[in-house]
Amino acid sequence: MGLGPTQFEVFEMERDYSKWFVKYHVDLDAIVTAFPQMVRSYLDPRDMNYYAFSMLSLVREDNQGESLLVLHLPGVSCSRRRQRVIALNLSNMNLQGKISPHIGNLSFLAILNLRNNSFHGQLPEAIDRLRRLREINLRYNHLEGNIPVSLSQCLRLQLIFFGSNGFQGNIPKEIGNLHNLEILLLVENSLTGTIPLTIFNISTLQVFDIQENSLVGGIPTNICHKLPRLEFLYLSSNPLGGPFPASLCECASLRELYVIENYFTGSIPKDIGCLSNLEHLDLARNPLNGKIPPSVGNLSRIPLAIFNLSSAGVISFMNNSLSGNIPELPDLSFPNLVNLNLQGNLFNGKIPSFISNASKLTLLELSHNSFSGSVPMTLGKLRFLQTLNLQKNQLNHEPSKTELDFFTSLTECRELKNLVIGSNHLNGVLPNSIGNLSTSLELFSADVTQIKGSLPISIGNLSNLMALELAGQ
């Protein structure tokens, strides 16, 4: 699946190479032999420059006797003093074929960006001759085979983008020798085996993305002690397992944590709330368990830790086995929270009213739990709410009231598109105010809720309603 562009990926896509663009004195032999298709695509056969390349007729020699050609080629950048190729930014050029071993002849190359082309075959071992290489971006190609061990000889590497290819086999343990590495992106490949422990010795690492591979085993429980600068950790869609890391508090810079669809076990770390910079947290579809104790004063409790993530934009624990009730914590606020997903757990007790403090919330997903009591009237404060899913809980209605008055409060949610409350024990009458719900409402599902009385005529005001589900009353 892969995530959409994260902040570091936007940086990758929008990096400014303009400072490298000077006079294009190109190392002719290396460019022609390594990327002949790129040269052909930018030279017209009717142009004398085309024959200059093919016949090597318009060359001059520098003071070291090396053949150079003065030529303007998009994406080729040279050093100002020695006029050697230092950067190739050939992304999005519709290039294809194999990456030639002659790439190793560009010994001054610092940046190699072949992103979003159609290169296939293996990455040549000659890559180890690029000892000045700092950035290599091969994302969105069709490369395959093993990641060459020789890559570990490029000791200046800071950024590796190998995502969305067909690389196979194990991650070379020798990558752990790249002590300047900041970004390691291997998402969407066919990598197998375990994650080499040597990678967790790269103390400079800020982004580690291995999503959508077939990697097994676990990760060190002290991962944050070893990677203190980690900001983005993506482990989703692998069969990784073992205990969930307990030392996350040491990842003080962590901003995004995605561990979807793995086999991590145990409970959510009690100190996860100390991650003050965390913006996205998604632990969905793991066999995590544990209760949420009711005592507010106990600092080891999971709920206080989770809901102290005031910077978080996404909190998801979907399809785990978390249990217990969520205590009422009225002083908590979530100024940045957009999505809260607790679907498919064993939570019980009342829906806490402090959720309404998340004023930017657009998705509230609490379905398939055991929440009880009435639907909080305070949900009407969520003015930007688009999806509210409370189905398959044990919610009920106050016997002293005839109408389901929470619908009246929801009329304040003017962005509401999906309202799903089926399989509860509401046992009340739909109020006329249901016709005042957002005109953006497209889905209203209230199957098997024991709703009484007739359907208000005012429901006809919901002009964009596409699905109305009221079966099983």
N, C-alpha and C positions, 0 to 999 in steps of 0.2 A: 504494500500500500504506500508506505512512505509518507512522510509528513509534507505539508506545504512548506514554502520558503520560510525558514526561521531567520532570526536576526543575523546569525553568522552566515547563512546561505545568501542572504541579500548582499552582505558584504562581499561574498565570493563573486556574485553576479555583477556587482556594480563597482568593483575595484577600479580605481583610476590608474591607467597605465600611461597617461599622457606624459608624465615626467620622463619616461624612457624614450619617447619618440624624438629623435634627433635626426641628423643626416643618415640616410639608410645606405651605409657601405656594407654590403652583404658578403659574408664568407661564402663564395659562390659554390664551391664543391660540396660543402656540407649541406647547404640549403637544397640544392638541386637533387642530391642523392637521397636526402632524408624525406623531402616532401615534393617530389616532382609534380604531383597532381595539383598542389597549391600553386606552383609556378606556372603551370599550363593554364590554370583557370584565370590568371591575372595578366597573361600575355597574349596578345592577338598574333596569330601566325603571320599576318600581313605586316606586322610591326617589326622594325629592325631589331628592337630589343629582344624579340623572340629568338631571332637567329643569333643574337649575342649570347643567349643562354645555351642554345644548342651547339654552337660552333666554338664557344669560348673565345670569341674574337675581340670583344670590347672589354678587355680586362686591363688592369694595371697592377703593378706590384707595390706593396708597401715596403717600409724600410727593413722588413724581415724577409722579403722575397716571397710573400704569400700572395696568391691570386685573389684579387678583390674586384668587385664590379659595383659601379655606382648605379643603384637602381632603387626606385621607390616601390616597396612591396607592403601592402597593408598587413599590419600585425607583426612586422619584423622590426625589432628595435636594437640599436647598437650603442655601444659605449662611445662617449664623446671623444676620449683621448685615443684609444687604440682601435676604435672602429670595429670591435668584435661583437658578434651577435650575443646579446645578453637576455633578450626576452622574445618569445614567440607566443603571440596571442592570436591563435587561429581558431577561436571558438566560433560556432555557428556558421561555418563556411561550406557545409555540405561536402566535406572531404571524406574519402573512403580509402580502403586498402589497408595494408599493414604498416605499422610503425617500423621504419627501417632501422637496422643496427647502426646506420651512419649517424643517427641522432647523437651517438656518443662522441662524434667529432666536434660538436659544438661545446667545446670544453669550458667556455666562459658563460654558458647559459645559466641564468639565475631563475627565470620564470618560463615554464612550459605549460601553456593553456590550450588544450585540444578539446575543450568541452563541447558537447552537443554536436558531434560529427558521426561518421559511420565507420570508424576504424575497427578492424577485427584482428583476430590472431592474438599472439602473446606480446606482452611488453618485453622488449629485448633486454637481455642481460647487460648489454652495453650501456644501460642507463647508469651503471656504477661509475662511468667515466665523467659524469656531470658532477664533479666535486663541488661546484659553486651553486648548485641548484638549491633554491629556497622554497619554491612553490611548484607543485605539479598537479594539474587539474585534468583528469581524463574522464570526468563524469559524463554520463549519457552517451556512451559508445557501445560497441559490441565486443569488447576485449574479453579474452578468456584465458584459461590456463592458470598457473600458479602466479601469485605475486612474487616477483624475483627476489631472492635473498640478497642479490647484489644491490638492491635499493638501499640497504642499510649502510652502504658505503658513502652515501650522499649525506654526510654528517651535518650539513648546514640546513637541511630540510626543516621548514617550519609548518608548511601546509601540504597535506596529502588529501586530494579529492579523487577517490576511485569509485564512487557510488554509481549505481545503475549501469553495471556491466555484467559480465558473466564469469568473474574471477572464481576459481575453484581451489580446493585444497585448504591447507591450514594457513593461518596468519603466521608469517615467519617470526620466530621468536627474536630474530636479530633486529627487528624494528625497534626493540627496546633500547638499541644503541643510539637512536636518534634523540639525543638529549636536548635538542632545540625545538622539538616538534610541539606545535600548539594545537593543530587541528588534524585529526585522523578520521576520515569519513569513508567508510566501507559499506554503506547502506545499499541494499538491493543487489546482492551478489549471490553466489552459491558456495560461500565459505563454510567449511566444516571443521570439526575438531574443537578443541577448547581455546579459550582466550589465553594467549601466552602471559604468564605472570610477569614477564619482563616489561610488558607495556605499562604495567602499574608502577614502574620505576621511573617513568618519564614525568618528572615533577613539573615540567612546563606545560603539560597537556591541559587545554582549556575545553576542547570539543572532542568527544568520543562517540561516534555513531556507527553501530554495527547492526542496525535494524534489518529485518527481513533477510536473514541468512539461516544457516542450519547449525549454528554454534551450540555446543553443549557445555555442561559443567556449571560452575558458579563463578562468582566474583569475590575477591577478598573482602572479608568483613571490615577490614581497615582501609578500604579503597580511598576514603577521603583523607586519611593520614598520608597516603602515598601520592595522591593527586590533589594537593591543596588548592590549586588554581582552577579546578574544574568548574565550568559554567554550564555546559550542556552535556547531558548524559542520556543517550538513546540506546536502549537495549531491546526494544519491542520486537515481537514476532520472531523469537528464537526459542528453542527448547532449553533455555537456561534454567537452572534450578538452584536448590539449596537455600540456606537461610538468607532472609533479606538483610542487607548491610545495616549494622546497628550504629555505625559511627557517622551518619550523614551530617551531624552537626558540625563536623570538621570541614565540610565542603561549604564554607561560609559564602563563597561566591556563586553557588549553584543557582541557576535561573530556570532551567527546564529539566525535568526528570520524567522520562517516558519508559515504562517497564511493562507495556501492555502485552498480553498473551505470552506469558512465560510460566514457569513452575516454581516461582519463589514461594517459600513457606514462612510460617511464623507470623508474628504480629508487626504492625507498623511501628517503627522506632518511636520510643516515647519522647525523644528530643527533636522530632522533625519540625516542631514549631519554631526552632531557633533559626531556621533558614529564612532570614528576613528578606533575601533577594529573590526568593522563589516566585516565579510567575506562572508556570505550568507544571502541574503534578498529575500524572495519570498512571495508576497502578492497576488498571482494569484487567480482568480475566487472569488472575493469579489465585492460587489456593491460600490466600492470606486469611488469618483468623484472629481471634482475640475479642475480648469484650471492651466496652467503653464504660468504665466504672462511673457511678453517679456522683461521687464526691467531687465537688469543685476545687477543693483545696489541695488535692493530691496532685503534685506536680508531675508524677509519673504517668498521669492519665493520658490516654491517646486523644480524647476530644479537644482538650485545651491545646495540645500540641498542634493538631490539625488546624483548628480554627484560629490560631494565632498567626496564620500565614496571611498577614494583611496585604502583602504585595501580590498574592496569587491571582491570576486571571482565570485559571482552570483548575478545578479539584475534581478528580474522578477516582472512585474506588469501585467501579462497576464490576459486578459478577465476581465477588470474593465471598468470604464467609464471615464477614465482620458482624458482630452482634452487640446487643445491649442497647440502652437508650442514650440519646444525646441530651445532655442536661441543658437547662435554660441558662444562657449566658448573655444577658441583655446588653452588657456594655461592649460586646464585640462588634466590630464593624469590618466590612470588606469592601473598601473603596474601589478595588480593581477587579473584583470577582465577576466573571461573565458567565461561566458554566459551572454548575455544581451537579455532579452525577454520582448518586449513591445507589443506583439501580442494582437489584439482584443480590442483596445481602440479607442479613437477619436482624436488621435494626428494628427496635420496637419502642413503645412509649409514644408520646406526643411529638408532632412535628414542631421543632423549636421555633418560636416566633422571632428569634433574633436573625433568622435567615432574611427577614425583610429589611435588615440593615444593609444588605448587598444591593445598593441602589442601581447598579449597572447590570444586574443579572438578566440574561436573556434566556437561559435554559435552566430549569429546575427539574431534575429527573430523580424521583424518589420511588419509582414503581418496584413491584416485586420485593417488598419487605413486609414488616408486620407493624407498621405505624398504626396507632389507634387514636381515639379522641376525634374531635371535630377539625375540619379544615380551618387553619388560622385566618381570621379576618384581616390580619396584618399583611397577607400576601398582596393585597391591593396596593401596597406601597411600591411594589416592583413595577414601576412605570414602563420599563423597557422589556418586560418579560414577553417572550415570543412562544415558548413551549413550557407547559406545565403538565407533568405526567405523574399522577398519583395512583394509577391503577394497581389492582391486586395488592391491597393493604387491608387493614381492618378498621378503616375510618368510619365514623358514625356521625349521628346528628343528635343535638340536644332534644330530648323528648318534649321539653316545654315549648319548643318552637315548631310551628307547622312548616314554614318555608325554609328552604336551604339558602340562608341569607348570605353565605360566603360568595354566592354568585354576584350579589350586589357590590361587594368589595372588589371583585375582579373586574368590574366595569371601568375601574381606574387604570387598568393595564391596557393602554390603547394600542399596543403593538402585538397583542396576543393573536397567534395564528393557530395554535394547536392546544386544545384543552382535553385531557384524557383522564377520566376519573372512574372508569369502570371497575367492576368486581370489588366493591366496597359495600358497606351497610348504611348508606346515607338515609334511607327511609324518611324521605320528606318530599315536599312539593316544589316544583320549579317556580321561582318567582317571575312576575312580569318583567322585572329588571333584566332578565336574561337577554331580552332584545336590545339592551343597551351595551352589550359586550362589544368589543372592538369590531369594527366593520372589516378588519383584516382577517377575522376568524375563518379558517378553512376547514378545520376538523373539530367536531365536538363528539366525543365518545364517552357514553355513560352506560354501557352494557352492564346488566346484572348489578344494579345499585339499589333496587327496591324503591325507585322513585314513584311517587303517588300522583294522583290527579291527572289533569289533562295537560296537553302541550300548549303553552301560552302562544297566543296569536302573534305576540311581539317578536317571536323567533324569526318571523319573516323579514325583520329588519336586517338580519345578518346576510347582506347581499352577496358576500363572497364565499358563503358556506358551501363546501363541496361534498362533505361527508357528515351525516348525522346518524349516530349509532346509539339506539336506545333499546336494543333487544333484551329479553330476559327479565322484564320488570314484574 
